[in-house]
Amino acid sequence: MADKILSKIHNKLLSRKKTIAIAESCTGGLLCATLTKNPGASGYFLLGVVAYSNSSKEKILQIPAKFISKYGAVSRKVAISMAENIRKIAKADLGISITGVAGPGGSTLNKPVGTVFICLSAKNKNTCRLFSFPGNRLSIRNKSTQEALRLLCEHLSL
């Protein structure tokens, strides 16, 4: 994502006095690192959690174990729960989650490498999207971060 767009996100969150919290899995903190790139990000960025294991999703993000066992950690249901719960835990206006299969392992027939769910949770609305990114691990992580920022831009009407 171009620094210009990132600056617009930064300025819009500050001017609207909106706060954000992030729950990441396959991106390993890349979205948090990107959102906190600009000085003054503490004006809107409240919390970032990298919940890589299923047990951390359950314990820290309070995702019910039954969701993970029934739908899988890489699923719409878990992505929505991650975004909603991180927003509530941090008492933020917005919560964003990313969960997916960055590869090279971890894929299944139904969820091949590149399968990623990205969700944005606001007080009265959740937006969750499914992506199928081509490429290697680094590429999938970068594309996931870019799409999360794009979703945030849409929400902020940028």
C-alpha positions as CSV (number, residue, x, y, z in Angstrom):
1,M,0.0,0.0,0.0
2,A,1.4,3.3,-1.0
3,D,2.5,5.6,1.8
4,K,0.1,8.2,0.5
5,I,-2.9,5.9,1.2
6,L,-1.5,5.0,4.5
7,S,-1.2,8.7,5.4
8,K,-4.9,9.2,4.4
9,I,-5.9,6.3,6.7
10,H,-3.8,7.7,9.5
11,N,-5.3,11.2,9.1
12,K,-8.9,10.0,8.7
13,L,-8.7,7.8,11.9
14,L,-7.2,10.8,13.8
15,S,-9.7,13.4,12.5
16,R,-12.7,11.1,13.1
17,K,-11.3,10.1,16.5
18,K,-11.8,6.4,15.6
19,T,-9.8,3.7,17.3
20,I,-8.7,0.4,15.9
21,A,-7.6,-3.0,17.2
22,I,-6.1,-5.8,15.1
23,A,-6.2,-9.6,15.4
24,E,-3.8,-11.3,13.0
25,S,-2.8,-14.9,12.3
26,C,-1.2,-15.7,9.0
27,T,0.3,-12.2,8.5
28,G,2.2,-12.4,11.8
29,G,1.9,-8.8,12.7
30,L,2.5,-7.2,9.3
31,L,-0.8,-5.3,9.4
32,C,0.0,-3.9,12.9
33,A,3.5,-2.9,11.8
34,T,2.0,-1.2,8.7
35,L,-0.7,0.7,10.6
36,T,1.8,2.0,13.2
37,K,4.4,3.1,10.7
38,N,3.4,6.8,11.0
39,P,4.2,8.8,14.1
40,G,1.1,9.5,16.1
41,A,-0.5,6.2,15.4
42,S,-1.1,5.8,19.1
43,G,-3.9,8.3,18.6
44,Y,-6.0,5.5,17.1
45,F,-4.1,2.2,17.4
46,L,-5.1,0.5,20.6
47,L,-4.1,-3.2,20.4
48,G,-2.6,-5.7,18.1
49,V,-2.6,-9.5,18.7
50,V,-0.9,-12.1,16.7
51,A,-2.9,-15.2,17.6
52,Y,-1.2,-17.9,15.6
53,S,-2.2,-21.1,17.4
54,N,-5.8,-22.3,17.9
55,S,-5.3,-22.2,21.6
56,S,-4.2,-18.5,21.5
57,K,-7.3,-17.8,19.4
58,E,-9.4,-19.5,22.1
59,K,-7.7,-18.0,25.2
60,I,-6.7,-14.5,24.1
61,L,-9.4,-13.7,21.5
62,Q,-12.1,-15.8,23.2
63,I,-13.0,-17.7,20.1
64,P,-15.1,-20.7,21.1
65,A,-13.3,-24.0,20.5
66,K,-16.4,-25.3,18.9
67,F,-16.1,-22.7,16.1
68,I,-12.6,-23.7,15.4
69,S,-13.4,-27.5,15.4
70,K,-16.6,-27.1,13.3
71,Y,-15.5,-24.4,10.8
72,G,-11.7,-24.4,11.1
73,A,-9.4,-21.6,12.1
74,V,-9.4,-20.4,8.5
75,S,-13.1,-19.6,8.2
76,R,-15.6,-16.8,7.9
77,K,-17.0,-17.6,11.3
78,V,-13.6,-17.5,13.1
79,A,-12.6,-14.3,11.1
80,I,-15.8,-12.5,12.2
81,S,-15.3,-13.6,15.8
82,M,-11.7,-12.5,15.8
83,A,-12.6,-9.0,14.5
84,E,-15.6,-8.6,16.8
85,N,-13.8,-9.9,19.9
86,I,-10.6,-7.8,19.4
87,R,-12.8,-4.7,19.0
88,K,-14.6,-5.5,22.2
89,I,-11.5,-6.5,24.2
90,A,-9.8,-3.3,23.2
91,K,-12.9,-1.2,23.4
92,A,-12.1,0.1,19.9
93,D,-14.4,1.5,17.3
94,L,-13.0,-0.9,14.7
95,G,-11.6,-4.4,14.7
96,I,-9.8,-6.1,11.8
97,S,-8.9,-9.7,11.6
98,I,-6.9,-11.8,9.1
99,T,-6.8,-15.6,9.2
100,G,-5.5,-17.7,6.4
101,V,-3.2,-20.3,4.9
102,A,0.1,-18.6,3.9
103,G,1.8,-21.9,3.1
104,P,3.8,-23.6,2.0
105,G,2.1,-26.2,4.3
106,G,-1.2,-26.2,6.2
107,S,-3.5,-26.5,3.2
108,T,-6.5,-28.8,2.7
109,L,-8.6,-29.6,-0.4
110,N,-11.2,-27.0,0.7
111,K,-8.6,-24.5,1.9
112,P,-5.6,-24.4,-0.4
113,V,-2.5,-22.2,0.2
114,G,-3.6,-18.6,-0.4
115,T,-7.1,-18.9,1.2
116,V,-7.5,-15.9,3.5
117,F,-10.4,-14.4,5.3
118,I,-10.3,-10.7,6.2
119,C,-12.9,-9.1,8.4
120,L,-13.6,-5.6,9.6
121,S,-15.9,-5.2,12.5
122,A,-17.6,-1.9,13.4
123,K,-20.3,-1.4,16.1
124,N,-23.3,-2.3,13.9
125,K,-21.7,-4.0,10.9
126,N,-19.2,-6.7,10.0
127,T,-17.7,-7.0,6.5
128,C,-15.9,-10.2,5.8
129,R,-14.2,-11.2,2.6
130,L,-12.7,-14.4,1.3
131,F,-9.6,-14.2,-0.9
132,S,-7.6,-16.8,-2.9
133,F,-4.2,-15.3,-3.3
134,P,-1.6,-16.8,-5.7
135,G,2.1,-16.8,-4.8
136,N,4.5,-17.7,-2.1
137,R,4.2,-17.2,1.7
138,L,5.6,-13.6,1.6
139,S,3.4,-12.6,-1.3
140,I,0.3,-14.0,0.4
141,R,1.1,-12.2,3.6
142,N,1.7,-8.9,1.8
143,K,-1.4,-9.2,-0.3
144,S,-3.5,-10.0,2.8
145,T,-2.2,-6.9,4.5
146,Q,-2.9,-4.8,1.4
147,E,-6.5,-6.1,1.2
148,A,-7.1,-5.4,4.9
149,L,-5.9,-1.8,4.3
150,R,-8.2,-1.6,1.3
151,L,-11.1,-2.8,3.4
152,L,-10.3,-0.1,6.0
153,C,-10.2,2.5,3.2
154,E,-13.6,1.4,2.0
155,H,-15.0,1.7,5.5
156,L,-13.5,5.1,6.0
157,S,-14.8,6.2,2.5
158,L,-11.3,7.0,1.2
